[in-house]
């Protein structure tokens, strides 16, 4: 997808020091956007911003813990000082580990996950929407969810709750902000291969892909393409929607390991 209209638009990407956020920021930079990368890891953030510049893009790194209002205010102050506007924000910052069974989860774990995954989205959306409305910008907000919003993970009650809450909040914000021409949508990744999985090796990557109907894991680039579409003019009539980029995992509802084996006639065609 080529988006010439993205040239010089200002896009904030939270949680962009690695993984999906890094991939999203890199894609927008390649499309000519002025990208603001935000995350807690200053060193990684600056390396990613420099990589975007080296590839011909424009990028600014702003270290920030977006679960903290003071950091969010600083993020927007730096963005507006550098570029004068905000056209889109991608709320990707999240915390998924360590797991905690509900019988053993303590209050600190719950509070950390809620603040990182849900309060951060509220803070960033609230600030971005006010900036856009005051400037008359018909902007775009894309919140990164997970199929955890619709499909439970054992020992991840706090994480799954935040993703379900994020999707409900996004639908409401789409209605609240629609009269101002601001669109709010959600992208829900499935099994995405990021740097954290590299130490497990190639065999683990292939095995993880076996549970996916498309037969492979996804990559940050797959998520970035969907996010780019939702921020583009081609999606100008799309708001309040959730796009799952999961290789079909939600469609199957059950893992193939618990389903009946494929008929041999079908298995032969798959092997051919």
C-alpha positions in Angstrom: 0.0 0.0 0.0 1.4 3.4 -1.0 -0.1 6.4 0.8 1.2 9.7 -0.7 -1.3 11.5 1.5 0.7 10.4 4.5 3.6 12.7 3.5 4.4 15.1 6.3 1.5 14.0 8.5 2.5 13.8 12.1 2.0 10.4 13.7 2.7 9.4 17.3 3.4 5.7 18.0 3.6 4.6 21.6 5.5 1.5 22.6 7.7 1.9 19.6 11.1 0.8 21.1 10.7 -2.7 19.8 8.3 -5.3 18.3 5.0 -4.2 16.7 5.4 -0.5 17.6 8.8 -0.4 16.0 7.4 -2.0 12.9 4.5 0.5 12.8 6.8 3.5 13.2 9.2 2.3 10.5 6.3 1.8 8.0 4.9 5.3 8.6 8.4 6.8 8.2 8.8 5.0 4.9 5.5 6.5 3.8 6.8 10.0 4.5 5.1 10.8 7.8 6.8 12.7 10.5 6.9 10.0 13.2 7.2 10.5 17.0 8.4 7.4 18.7 7.5 7.1 22.4 8.5 4.4 24.9 10.3 4.0 28.2 13.5 2.7 26.8 15.4 5.8 25.6 18.3 4.0 24.0 16.2 1.7 21.9 13.9 4.5 21.0 16.7 6.7 19.7 18.2 3.8 17.6 14.8 3.2 16.0 14.4 6.9 15.3 17.8 7.1 13.7 17.1 4.0 11.6 14.0 5.8 10.3 16.1 8.9 9.5 18.7 6.8 7.8 16.0 5.3 5.6 15.0 8.8 4.5 12.2 9.4 7.0 11.6 12.0 9.7 11.5 10.8 13.3 11.6 12.2 16.8 12.3 10.0 19.9 10.5 11.0 23.1 11.1 8.8 26.1 7.9 8.5 28.1 5.9 6.3 30.4 2.5 6.9 28.8 0.7 5.6 31.9 1.8 8.8 33.6 0.0 12.0 32.8 3.1 14.2 33.2 4.9 12.1 30.6 2.0 12.2 28.2 1.9 16.0 28.5 5.6 16.1 27.8 5.2 13.8 24.8 2.6 16.1 23.2 4.5 19.3 24.1 7.6 17.9 22.3 5.5 16.8 19.3 3.8 20.2 19.0 7.0 22.1 19.5 8.8 20.1 16.8 5.9 19.7 14.2 3.1 21.9 15.3 0.3 19.4 14.9 -0.9 15.8 15.5 -2.7 13.9 12.7 -2.7 10.4 14.1 -1.8 8.5 17.2 -1.2 4.7 17.5 -1.6 3.5 21.0 0.5 0.4 21.1 2.2 0.5 24.5 1.2 -2.6 26.6 2.5 -5.0 29.2 1.7 -8.7 28.8 4.0 -10.5 31.2 4.6 -12.1 33.7 1.5 -14.1 33.8 -0.6 -14.3 37.0 -3.2 -16.8 37.9 -6.3 -15.2 39.4 -5.7 -17.2 42.6 -2.3 -15.7 43.0 -2.5 -12.3 41.3 -1.8 -9.5 43.7 -3.1 -5.9 43.6 0.2 -4.5 42.3 0.1 -6.8 39.3 -3.5 -5.8 38.5 -2.8 -2.0 38.9 0.4 -2.2 36.7 -1.4 -3.9 33.8 -4.4 -1.6 34.0 -2.2 1.5 34.1 0.1 0.4 31.3 -2.5 -1.1 28.9 -5.7 0.9 29.6 -5.0 4.2 31.5 -2.3 5.0 29.0 -4.8 4.7 26.1 -7.2 7.0 27.9 -4.5 9.6 28.6 -3.1 9.6 25.1 -6.5 9.6 23.4 -7.8 12.4 25.6 -4.8 14.6 24.9 -4.7 13.7 21.1 -8.4 14.3 20.6 -8.3 17.7 22.3 -5.3 18.7 20.2 -7.1 17.6 17.0 -10.4 19.3 17.9 -8.8 22.6 18.8 -6.8 22.6 15.6 -9.7 21.5 13.4 -7.8 18.4 12.3 -9.8 15.4 11.1 -7.4 12.9 12.6 -7.1 9.2 13.2 -6.7 7.2 16.4 -5.7 3.5 16.2 -5.6 1.5 19.4 -3.7 -1.8 19.3 -5.7 -4.6 21.0 -5.2 -8.4 20.9 -7.4 -11.4 20.2 -7.2 -11.6 24.0 -10.2 -9.3 24.0 -12.3 -12.1 22.5 -10.4 -15.2 23.5 -9.1 -16.0 26.9 -5.5 -16.6 27.9 -5.0 -18.8 30.9 -3.4 -16.8 33.9 -3.8 -13.5 32.0 -7.0 -12.1 33.5 -5.7 -8.6 33.9 -4.2 -8.4 30.3 -7.4 -9.8 28.7 -9.5 -7.4 30.7 -7.6 -4.4 29.5 -7.9 -5.4 25.8 -11.6 -6.0 26.1 -11.9 -2.6 27.9 -9.8 -0.9 25.2 -12.1 -2.2 22.4 -15.2 -1.0 24.3 -13.7 2.4 25.0 -12.6 2.7 21.3 -16.2 2.2 20.1 -17.5 4.9 22.5 -14.8 7.3 21.5 -15.6 6.8 17.8 -19.1 7.9 18.5 -18.0 10.8 20.7 -15.4 12.1 18.2 -17.3 11.3 15.0 -18.9 14.8 14.8 -15.5 16.3 14.8 -14.3 14.1 11.9 -11.9 12.1 14.1 -11.9 8.4 13.5 -11.1 5.8 16.2 -10.4 2.2 15.2 -8.7 -0.9 16.6 -6.3 -3.4 15.2 -6.1 -6.8 17.1 -2.9 -8.7 16.4 -2.8 -12.5 16.6 0.4 -14.6 17.0 3.0 -12.1 15.9 6.7 -12.9 15.8 8.8 -10.2 17.4 12.4 -9.9 18.6 11.5 -11.5 22.0 10.8 -14.8 20.3 14.1 -15.0 18.4 16.0 -16.8 21.1 13.5 -19.7 20.9 14.7 -20.5 17.4 13.3 -21.4 14.0 11.5 -24.6 15.1 9.6 -22.8 17.8 8.5 -20.2 15.3 7.2 -22.9 12.9 5.4 -24.7 15.7 3.8 -21.5 16.9 2.5 -21.0 13.3 0.9 -24.5 13.3 -2.1 -23.2 15.3 -2.8 -20.5 12.7 -5.1 -21.3 9.8 -2.8 -19.4 7.4 0.0 -21.7 8.6 2.5 -19.1 9.8 3.0 -16.5 12.5 2.5 -12.9 11.7 5.1 -10.1 11.7 5.0 -6.5 12.8 4.8 -5.5 9.1 1.5 -7.3 8.9 0.1 -5.1 11.7 1.7 -2.0 10.3 -0.2 -2.5 7.0 -3.6 -2.6 8.7 -2.8 0.4 10.8 -1.6 2.4 7.8 -4.9 1.6 6.0 -6.9 2.9 9.0 -5.0 6.1 9.0 -5.2 6.6 5.3 -7.8 8.4 3.2 -9.0 5.1 1.9 -10.5 4.5 5.4 -12.1 7.9 5.6 -15.5 6.3 6.2 -14.3 3.7 8.7 -14.6 4.3 12.4 -15.5 2.3 15.5 -14.2 -0.9 13.9 -12.0 -3.7 15.0 -9.7 -5.4 12.5 -8.2 -8.6 13.7 -4.9 -9.4 11.9 -4.5 -12.9 13.2 -4.2 -15.3 10.3 -7.7 -16.6 11.0 -7.2 -17.7 14.6 -10.4 -16.2 15.9 -12.4 -17.6 13.0 -11.4 -21.2 13.9 -12.3 -20.7 17.6 -10.5 -23.9 18.5 -6.8 -24.9 18.1 -6.4 -27.4 15.3 -4.7 -29.8 17.7 -8.1 -30.5 19.4 -10.0 -30.8 16.2 -10.4 -34.0 14.1 -7.5 -34.7 11.7 -7.9 -33.5 8.1 -9.4 -36.0 5.7 -6.6 -37.8 3.9 -7.8 -36.5 0.6 -7.4 -32.9 1.9 -4.1 -33.7 3.6 -2.6 -34.9 0.3 -3.6 -31.6 -1.4 -2.0 -29.7 1.5 1.3 -31.7 1.1 1.4 -31.2 -2.7 
